[in-house]
Amino acid sequence: MQRIVVLNPKGGSGKTTIAINLASYYALRGERPTLMDFDPQGSASRWVRKRQASQAPIHLINAHEKDSRVTRAFQLRIPDGTGRVIVDTPAAIGATEMPELTASADKILVPVLPSDIDIHACARCITSLLLVAKVKRADNRLAIIANRVRRNTRMYQSLTRFLGTLDIPIIATIRDSQNYVRGAELGLGLHEMKHYQVSEDLEAWAQVLAWLDEPSGHAAAVGPGGQSVADGPALFA
């Protein structure tokens, strides 16, 4: 089972867009994905509820909702047979919260928009991941996605210059496309839409998916009693 965490404390960076499109792709492949929605806005949860019974199933965990009737560990349990877990994190995560969110992550994706505010927020996020969460560049666990990009603009050029200084792989540049808006409205991922409508967008996603399938050097942290924290839902409690 692979855990993919989509993270950026800056709101509006496109975390949910990345998460739901990953979930739909892996569902189509029969990998029985689980989508964990930690964002209080619940956008990923609403998207899942819009899906039809005929579509490939995605198991949803409303992690942003607390249920006093059950333990937190039970609420966050991952079903047996899950192939991929995609975690949609909330905005405004503090640096001290990042280690808990990323400790058992096999891959961490940081989407960033081409704006001055987002560039500075991304710099702080990457710094916190490297210094506080202790994510190592050499482990091939951390990557950046340039999101909602309009090429040949001054801000896009500023973004590419900035990203080039981080020594973190930029695995894809996702264009600003109405296909993501339509997909969110209909409960669809790009890979479930008509190919001729989304072919230009799918090129960037092929790069994302190829990187996610690359092995990482991450060794799972070990908790009390010798249990790998990757094995239990308490990581996100």
GUPA-7707 format. One record per residue (C-alpha): x, y, z negated; residue number from 1; residue in one letter. Coordinates in Angstrom, 3 decimals, always signed. Each point is the difference from the previous one (the first is absolute). Example, Ala and Ser with C-alpha at 12.3 -4.5 7.8 and 13.67 -1.06 7.14 Angstrom:
{{+12.300, -4.500, -7.800}, 1, "A"}
{{+1.370, +3.440, +0.660}, 2, "S"}
END
This chain:
{{+0.000, +0.000, +0.000}, 1, "M"}
{{+1.351, +3.400, +0.995}, 2, "Q"}
{{-0.827, +3.186, -1.915}, 3, "R"}
{{-0.004, +3.242, +1.976}, 4, "I"}
{{-0.286, +3.269, -1.926}, 5, "V"}
{{-0.981, +3.168, +1.867}, 6, "V"}
{{+1.156, +2.930, -2.104}, 7, "L"}
{{+0.375, +3.755, +0.105}, 8, "N"}
{{-1.059, +2.258, -2.904}, 9, "P"}
{{-1.009, +2.675, +2.520}, 10, "K"}
{{-3.704, -0.248, +0.761}, 11, "G"}
{{-1.103, -0.143, +3.621}, 12, "G"}
{{+3.158, -1.670, +1.295}, 13, "S"}
{{-1.942, -2.857, +1.597}, 14, "G"}
{{+0.501, -2.773, -2.560}, 15, "K"}
{{-3.509, -1.389, +0.403}, 16, "T"}
{{+0.243, +0.065, +3.805}, 17, "T"}
{{+3.161, -2.090, -0.183}, 18, "I"}
{{-1.449, -2.392, -2.592}, 19, "A"}
{{-3.299, -0.751, +1.743}, 20, "I"}
{{+1.611, -0.538, +3.388}, 21, "N"}
{{+2.480, -2.436, -1.509}, 22, "L"}
{{-2.831, -1.847, -1.747}, 23, "A"}
{{-2.042, -0.309, +3.203}, 24, "S"}
{{+3.005, -1.252, +1.988}, 25, "Y"}
{{+0.864, -2.695, -2.515}, 26, "Y"}
{{-3.668, -0.974, -0.283}, 27, "A"}
{{-0.131, -0.568, +3.761}, 28, "L"}
{{+3.047, -2.238, -0.329}, 29, "R"}
{{-1.759, -2.101, -2.608}, 30, "G"}
{{+2.363, +0.950, -2.821}, 31, "E"}
{{-2.837, +0.678, -2.470}, 32, "R"}
{{+1.239, +3.438, -1.107}, 33, "P"}
{{-0.931, +1.656, -3.271}, 34, "T"}
{{-0.380, +3.789, +0.030}, 35, "L"}
{{+0.538, +1.613, -3.403}, 36, "M"}
{{-1.505, +3.487, -0.172}, 37, "D"}
{{+1.547, +2.045, -2.813}, 38, "F"}
{{-1.081, +3.346, +1.439}, 39, "D"}
{{-2.836, +1.572, -2.061}, 40, "P"}
{{-1.480, +1.338, +3.252}, 41, "Q"}
{{-0.754, -3.603, +0.971}, 42, "G"}
{{+0.415, +0.569, +3.736}, 43, "S"}
{{+1.418, -3.458, +0.663}, 44, "A"}
{{-2.838, -1.573, -1.993}, 45, "S"}
{{-2.628, +1.847, +2.063}, 46, "R"}
{{+1.703, -1.134, +3.188}, 47, "W"}
{{-0.123, -3.641, -1.053}, 48, "V"}
{{-3.694, +0.280, -0.878}, 49, "R"}
{{-0.743, +1.294, +3.514}, 50, "K"}
{{+1.343, -3.193, +1.563}, 51, "R"}
{{-2.399, -2.525, +1.482}, 52, "Q"}
{{-0.320, -3.619, -1.121}, 53, "A"}
{{+1.220, -1.074, +3.457}, 54, "S"}
{{+3.334, +1.786, -0.454}, 55, "Q"}
{{+3.114, -1.658, -1.381}, 56, "A"}
{{-0.290, +0.026, -3.818}, 57, "P"}
{{+2.015, +2.292, -2.254}, 58, "I"}
{{-0.108, -0.532, -3.765}, 59, "H"}
{{-0.445, +3.345, -1.775}, 60, "L"}
{{+1.114, +0.823, -3.524}, 61, "I"}
{{-1.400, +3.305, -1.262}, 62, "N"}
{{+3.005, +0.650, -2.180}, 63, "A"}
{{-0.993, +3.624, -0.596}, 64, "H"}
{{-3.117, -1.133, -1.861}, 65, "E"}
{{+0.256, -1.304, -3.548}, 66, "K"}
{{-2.403, -2.782, -1.020}, 67, "D"}
{{-0.408, -0.315, -3.767}, 68, "S"}
{{-1.625, -3.418, +0.415}, 69, "R"}
{{+3.227, -1.696, +1.094}, 70, "V"}
{{+3.707, +0.314, -0.727}, 71, "T"}
{{+2.089, +2.170, +2.292}, 72, "R"}
{{+2.069, -3.041, +0.977}, 73, "A"}
{{-3.151, -1.858, +1.055}, 74, "F"}
{{-1.268, +2.976, +1.970}, 75, "Q"}
{{+3.287, +0.241, +1.928}, 76, "L"}
{{+0.473, -3.717, +0.624}, 77, "R"}
{{+1.080, -0.982, +3.515}, 78, "I"}
{{-2.027, -2.832, +1.568}, 79, "P"}
{{+1.778, -3.253, +0.759}, 80, "D"}
{{+1.087, -0.258, +3.600}, 81, "G"}
{{+0.606, +3.726, +0.475}, 82, "T"}
{{+2.735, +0.561, +2.559}, 83, "G"}
{{+0.462, +3.754, -0.354}, 84, "R"}
{{-0.857, +2.507, -2.705}, 85, "V"}
{{-0.253, +3.620, +1.138}, 86, "I"}
{{-0.028, +2.604, -2.767}, 87, "V"}
{{-1.508, +3.426, +0.722}, 88, "D"}
{{+1.399, +2.218, -2.760}, 89, "T"}
{{-1.541, +3.242, -1.292}, 90, "P"}
{{+1.329, +3.502, +0.475}, 91, "A"}
{{+1.857, +1.847, -2.766}, 92, "A"}
{{+1.928, -3.045, -1.226}, 93, "I"}
{{+2.718, +1.092, -2.402}, 94, "G"}
{{+3.561, -1.221, +0.302}, 95, "A"}
{{-0.358, -2.001, -3.226}, 96, "T"}
{{-2.920, -1.966, +1.532}, 97, "E"}
{{+1.926, -1.070, +3.083}, 98, "M"}
{{+2.013, -2.853, -1.562}, 99, "P"}
{{-3.186, -1.820, -1.017}, 100, "E"}
{{-1.550, +0.420, +3.435}, 101, "L"}
{{+3.087, -1.091, +1.938}, 102, "T"}
{{+1.676, -2.606, -2.222}, 103, "A"}
{{-1.478, -2.995, +1.820}, 104, "S"}
{{-0.480, +1.648, +3.395}, 105, "A"}
{{+1.634, -1.819, +2.890}, 106, "D"}
{{-0.413, +3.066, +2.225}, 107, "K"}
{{-0.667, +3.673, -0.766}, 108, "I"}
{{-1.338, +2.334, +2.681}, 109, "L"}
{{+0.154, +3.781, -0.423}, 110, "V"}
{{-2.092, +1.922, +2.556}, 111, "P"}
{{+0.905, +3.656, +0.471}, 112, "V"}
{{-1.661, +2.755, +2.017}, 113, "L"}
{{+1.833, +2.633, +2.070}, 114, "P"}
{{-0.507, +3.008, -2.273}, 115, "S"}
{{+2.333, +1.928, -2.264}, 116, "D"}
{{-1.969, -0.937, -3.136}, 117, "I"}
{{-0.059, -3.694, +0.922}, 118, "D"}
{{+3.694, -0.062, +0.826}, 119, "I"}
{{+0.931, +1.340, -3.450}, 120, "H"}
{{-2.454, -2.403, -1.670}, 121, "A"}
{{+1.542, -2.904, +1.904}, 122, "C"}
{{+3.475, +0.999, -1.155}, 123, "A"}
{{-1.151, -0.120, -3.640}, 124, "R"}
{{-1.745, -3.324, +0.572}, 125, "C"}
{{+3.058, -1.655, +1.537}, 126, "I"}
{{+2.215, +1.369, -2.782}, 127, "T"}
{{-2.315, -1.471, -2.636}, 128, "S"}
{{-0.126, -3.361, +1.750}, 129, "L"}
{{+3.786, -0.194, +0.210}, 130, "L"}
{{+0.928, +1.398, -3.409}, 131, "L"}
{{-2.959, -0.816, -2.256}, 132, "V"}
{{-1.560, -3.083, +1.587}, 133, "A"}
{{+3.487, -1.275, +0.902}, 134, "K"}
{{-0.938, -1.008, +3.528}, 135, "V"}
{{+3.236, -0.796, +1.822}, 136, "K"}
{{+0.528, +1.065, +3.587}, 137, "R"}
{{+1.873, -3.228, +0.746}, 138, "A"}
{{-2.993, -2.161, -0.943}, 139, "D"}
{{-1.947, +0.991, +3.135}, 140, "N"}
{{-3.119, +0.584, -2.105}, 141, "R"}
{{-0.552, +3.704, +0.661}, 142, "L"}
{{-0.943, +1.719, +3.253}, 143, "A"}
{{-1.588, +3.226, +1.235}, 144, "I"}
{{-2.801, +0.473, +2.502}, 145, "I"}
{{-0.293, +3.392, +1.689}, 146, "A"}
{{-3.766, +0.409, +0.067}, 147, "N"}
{{-2.511, +2.067, +2.040}, 148, "R"}
{{+2.768, +1.330, +2.170}, 149, "V"}
{{-0.344, +2.303, +2.953}, 150, "R"}
{{+3.222, -0.219, +1.923}, 151, "R"}
{{+1.801, +3.011, +1.448}, 152, "N"}
{{-1.058, +2.247, -2.872}, 153, "T"}
{{+2.363, +1.936, -2.251}, 154, "R"}
{{-1.240, -1.773, -3.145}, 155, "M"}
{{+0.539, -3.401, +1.606}, 156, "Y"}
{{+3.577, +0.991, +0.769}, 157, "Q"}
{{+0.453, +1.158, -3.604}, 158, "S"}
{{-1.422, -3.292, -1.250}, 159, "L"}
{{+2.330, -2.123, +2.110}, 160, "T"}
{{+3.033, +2.026, -1.136}, 161, "R"}
{{-1.011, -0.419, -3.628}, 162, "F"}
{{-0.706, -3.715, +0.281}, 163, "L"}
{{+3.374, -0.495, +1.621}, 164, "G"}
{{+1.714, +1.225, -3.169}, 165, "T"}
{{-1.617, -2.551, -2.340}, 166, "L"}
{{+1.798, -3.152, +1.137}, 167, "D"}
{{-3.352, -1.811, -0.207}, 168, "I"}
{{-1.324, -1.721, +3.149}, 169, "P"}
{{-2.726, +1.826, +1.901}, 170, "I"}
{{-1.784, -3.005, +1.428}, 171, "I"}
{{-2.726, +1.725, +2.022}, 172, "A"}
{{-1.470, +3.282, +1.149}, 173, "T"}
{{-3.797, -0.119, -0.047}, 174, "I"}
{{-1.706, +2.571, +2.184}, 175, "R"}
{{-2.930, +2.164, -1.004}, 176, "D"}
{{-2.861, -2.005, +1.519}, 177, "S"}
{{-3.781, -0.029, -0.276}, 178, "Q"}
{{+0.114, -3.796, +0.085}, 179, "N"}
{{+0.806, +0.018, -3.719}, 180, "Y"}
{{-3.009, +2.201, -0.709}, 181, "V"}
{{-2.305, -2.309, +1.972}, 182, "R"}
{{+1.433, -3.069, -1.676}, 183, "G"}
{{-0.548, +1.446, -3.462}, 184, "A"}
{{-3.600, +0.838, +0.847}, 185, "E"}
{{-0.791, -3.454, +1.391}, 186, "L"}
{{+1.938, -2.249, -2.378}, 187, "G"}
{{+2.447, -0.979, +2.743}, 188, "L"}
{{+3.748, -0.169, +0.301}, 189, "G"}
{{+1.825, +0.931, +3.204}, 190, "L"}
{{+0.636, -3.657, +0.829}, 191, "H"}
{{-3.755, -0.632, -0.084}, 192, "E"}
{{-0.802, +2.751, +2.501}, 193, "M"}
{{+0.008, -0.270, +3.789}, 194, "K"}
{{+3.583, -0.322, +1.154}, 195, "H"}
{{-0.241, +2.566, +2.786}, 196, "Y"}
{{-1.120, +2.608, -2.545}, 197, "Q"}
{{+2.844, -0.552, -2.464}, 198, "V"}
{{+2.908, -1.311, +2.074}, 199, "S"}
{{+2.076, +3.146, -0.513}, 200, "E"}
{{-0.498, -0.180, -3.769}, 201, "D"}
{{+0.790, -3.716, -0.200}, 202, "L"}
{{+3.546, +0.595, +1.225}, 203, "E"}
{{+0.886, +1.744, -3.264}, 204, "A"}
{{-1.734, -2.680, -2.078}, 205, "W"}
{{+2.060, -2.719, +1.667}, 206, "A"}
{{+3.082, +1.652, -1.522}, 207, "Q"}
{{-1.588, +0.153, -3.465}, 208, "V"}
{{-1.056, -3.639, +0.097}, 209, "L"}
{{+3.395, -1.163, +1.236}, 210, "A"}
{{+1.728, +1.730, -2.933}, 211, "W"}
{{-2.441, -1.481, -2.505}, 212, "L"}
{{+0.899, -3.466, +1.267}, 213, "D"}
{{+3.708, +0.615, -0.534}, 214, "E"}
{{+1.391, -1.669, -3.131}, 215, "P"}
{{+0.771, +2.222, -2.961}, 216, "S"}
{{+2.750, -0.452, -2.567}, 217, "G"}
{{-2.383, +0.714, -2.872}, 218, "H"}
{{+0.266, -2.308, -2.982}, 219, "A"}
{{-3.130, +0.073, -2.118}, 220, "A"}
{{+0.329, +1.481, -3.467}, 221, "A"}
{{-0.386, -2.444, -2.867}, 222, "V"}
{{-2.365, +0.729, -2.840}, 223, "G"}
{{-0.426, -1.491, -3.476}, 224, "P"}
{{+0.203, -3.764, -0.102}, 225, "G"}
{{+1.854, -0.134, +3.316}, 226, "G"}
{{-3.088, +0.666, +2.145}, 227, "Q"}
{{+0.555, +1.883, +3.227}, 228, "S"}
{{-2.027, +3.190, -0.077}, 229, "V"}
{{-0.878, -0.701, +3.621}, 230, "A"}
{{-2.022, -2.995, -1.166}, 231, "D"}
{{-2.474, +1.837, -2.205}, 232, "G"}
{{-2.526, +2.801, +0.447}, 233, "P"}
{{+1.187, +1.758, -3.171}, 234, "A"}
{{+2.421, +1.947, +2.170}, 235, "L"}
{{-2.776, +2.369, +0.960}, 236, "F"}
{{-1.814, +0.046, -3.359}, 237, "A"}
END
